[in-house]
Amino acid sequence: MYVTLAQTVAENPGWMLELVMTNPEDAVYFPKAEGSLQEPEIEARLQVAKQLVAQQHLESAMLYSWSLVEATLKISRKNNI
């Protein structure tokens, strides 16, 4: 028996199905995706993560913070720290 994704989501309290679409031909997304954040950008975006925590968006804060950790690790690797 096959269960659709929507049915599986509906059967699990607290789950939500969100569809996010982007335009792959939109040049706005590519430069941001290719480059890594630099230290001032990381520090500024850390404030966003703190705001997410304050608003009780803990999962979002964790994912957002993890991206900042990855950017920090890239800088560290680049600088051979």
Order of alpha helices (4+ residues) and beta strands (2+ residues): alpha-alpha-alpha-alpha
